[in-house]
């Protein structure tokens, strides 16, 4: 049973009974209200046929089942820490209003806990009792300098602990401001407490502090892998319902599935590296490890995010675009699993936006950063002069495209599109300088303001008619824009081949 049955709480007892001189092994099972695994597989039966369930079927059943056995709701007679309990009661009183809540602070501590509704339960022990967690601090070489056991997980969630983390990291990095976004820090700790698999090893919650990052980890159910790194998703599953309700009552968490997005958004808004979840094998259960990156704000990332907000006029879409920039080393198929619901539509819009911060090279399932993003990340400014090689390749590519599709006519906006530039004032000036240089070189001629033509042996027919089209819809960069084919990229400079 210990080796093959998962979750272990499905088996409530194993006893031996003697009946008329014969021994029997009696095993008592109880439906845990969740998916049960035997030897790493969940099974379904149809008549006399038994077959292993697919991961999709397991997740569908996990979300649908009611969770009849809630470990945090089970009866547990255990003492509580008076200081933690009073702090928890004060937190509830500050977050909630009403006669019932306001009267909590006037009651004896044990009576107040009874009024909340989780007296003498595992939830009480987890938050306020003798359940142990560890806080480990490391130096720059990754060597532990302290390894301190602490008791009662509300101690991990209260403001004293959050302030300790900020203060210690500030001293390591020599900063004057908080190294971690407060909301991301608070939500990250709350997720670890709310979703730990306490029925095995008390959840084994560990907070590890490094000079420039932290890791908060806990044991979790195997199906939690479904939620890992789903930063743009509201899907969630609660296995500790009474514990979650106590945390929700105190305002520490909500149960709407917004916590993941909040952690991610707060990190990006504050110019930090995106958070990351890693799942590791942890015996009978997996270990969920959330990494948050701290330190000084990255001015380049802040500038990119601000520019994306101005470009899209929607912060959520800007967050998705910024995430795609940061995840440019991953394939799009691997990134899609981080997104669902309404965010999927925004994800598709950003991915297909020809004027956005990225190119989607569909053949290789690859994200390629546009030139203005690479320049901004590398040098912290909006534009950079083209190298001779870049200038030559841009001239060759744009002339081929325009001669083939637009009778050789070119607008500054089209040129910026070919060069992977944006539309900031500095990039507008740079595109004008490029066109002037090509005019002096005799590669193009100026037809009128905002319209140039590549010089070739071909004669352009119906010029007057073509010019009328341009004047009619100048704002849309007429003449008709060249198609945006999905083609491979040349190495290094980002121009379409």
Beta strands, then each sheet from edge to edge (+ up, - down):
strand 1: 5-6
strand 2: 11-19
strand 3: 22-29
strand 4: 37-38
strand 5: 43-46
strand 6: 49-52
strand 7: 132-138
strand 8: 144-151
strand 9: 206-209
strand 10: 213-220
strand 11: 276-282
strand 12: 285-293
strand 13: 358-361
strand 14: 366-369
strand 15: 409-410
strand 16: 444-448
strand 17: 451-454
sheet 1: 1+ 4-
sheet 2: 2+ 3-
sheet 3: 5+ 6-
sheet 4: 8+ 7- 9- 10+ 12- 11+
sheet 5: 13+ 14-
sheet 6: 15+ 17- 16+
end
